[in-house]
Amino acid sequence: MRPINKRIVLFFVIFGFWPSILSAQQKPNVIIIIGDDISYNDFECYGHPVIKTPNIDKLARNGIRFNNAFLTTSSCSPSRTSIILGRYPHNTGAAELHSDIPKGQIAFPRTLKEVGYYTAQAGKWHFGSAFPKRGDAMEGVFDRTGGSSSDGGGASGAEKWVQYLQQRPREKPFFMWFAAHDAHRPWDNQFVPIKYKAEQVVPPALVNSERTKEDLASYYNEVSRFDFYIGTVVKELEDQGILQNTIIIIMADNGRPFPGNKTRMYDEGIKTPFIIHWPQGIGKNGAVSNSLLSVIDIAPTILELAGVKAASCFQGRSFSKVLQHPDKKFRNYVFAEHNWHDFRAFERMVRTEKFLYIENGLPDLDNRGAADVMEGGSGAELQKAFLENSLSTFQKKIFITPQPQYELYNCMADTLQMNNLSGRNKYKKKQVELAKILKAWQNETDDSQPQDLTEDWYDRISLKPLINKGKRGATPGSDRNATHNNHPGPF
């Protein structure tokens, strides 16, 4: 037998494995940066007249800004759970605020991890429970977790984002979930890059008072702080020479924490800002897409871009082709739900590019929103004025009972959803059409409204805890085994 040539062996050792090394390096890195309680139109690039967001705006100018990206719920933890599982809230088993995610659900970063990605989470956790919890579906999804405000992340929860990028293993592609505490109540007096004055125009849903203006200014402070830390991430990626092949997604979990927004099915509650920056993979920089997207589409899209086939558990579809063709039509419908968030609730909605249709399964209850919203300056001012009977018809809308059982809005003509068209002869055909689509979605995904839904945990006026605080009722879809249903519903 002839002796083995060591140079030949070395050649195959180096070059035989080169394709796999190269493919690992070519796989895109992915960073999702998610704001807490920020409405879609509160960045400068989305037209806000006061809030400055230069770093986000620069990403939009060099990426794609989406005008019609929608959440599946306007409630913190159920929204994040829905995004990372690629499933509707009632199909995750964690449809209510702070609900644990049952075992058996698959978070898409786990799939990335299985194919060689390094995965990390820094900042606010809030996947189901408020903190990582042993035994639920999120255990082991990330190689590294932490960086919240209680773990060195500062008030913003963003102060370890750069550190995570610096300390990652350099030989692997990575996925990182950077979740800010900004702009969630209560406001803090710590570092803010821009200090806004209380001189802003007050939205028509709020009381035009000094306290409301100061409340809005504090919110603006935290939105700009969110933008500031995004800038530090981009700079670090540039310094490491990896910005070109890193997909950056900027978004939020639900609308701003003000009455009529957070928890609600209107655009300023359920629509999210959505910007994708990826110089190596986007067809046209500075593009604006009006394609209708649902956040359940994020998981299969990222997996496809990473070269991984998405499992059948993901109810969304990949919109990767829209990155090359921003004008390409994608969805016909998006769907969302409003379940318990401090207060008993059951609303369902379907949205097209033009129309919004909502059905309320509990119209006898008012719809004032989350407790932290009503405790804030704007909420307190609104409730005070309501008790004094000094609100406009639009302002008192959240307090009245019964609430409308059916709502229909032309969102092109009525961006604030102030004019309910339900029942009008001109729109009856459209309402019937959307009601059928909504019902089909509920049936196909096994959504349901159990009689024993979770009750209020707080008094709706005083906001003091009630005796049944901490007691859970049945969750939507639980009586139909919805956690095992993978049907995507109408598309």
Buried (B, 14 or more C-beta within 10 A) or exposed (E): EEEEEEEEEEEEEEEEEEEEEEEBEEBBBBBBBBBBBBBBBBBBBBEBEBBBBBBBBBBBEBBBBBBBBBBBBBBBBBBBBBBBBBBBBBBBBBBBBBBBBBEEBBBBBBBBBEEBBBBBBBBBBBBBBBEBBEEBBBBEBBBBBBBBBEBEBBBBBBBBBBBBBEEBEEEBBBBBBBBBBBBBBEBBEEEBBBEBEBEBEBBEBBBEBEBBBBBBBBBBBBBBBBBBBBBBBBEBBEEBEBBEBBBBBBBBBBBBBBBBBBBBBBBBBBBBBBBBBBBEBBEBEEBEBEBBBBBBBBBBBBBBBBEBEBBEBBBBBBBBBBBEBBEEEBBEBBBBBBBBBBBBBBBBBBBBBEBBBBBBBBBEBBBBBBBBBBBBBBBBBBBBBBEEEEBEEEBBBBBEEEBBEBBBBBBEEBEBBEEBBBEEEEBEEBBEBBBEBBBBBBEEBBBBBBEEBBBBBBEBEEBEEBEEEEEBBBBBBBBBEBBEBEBBBBB
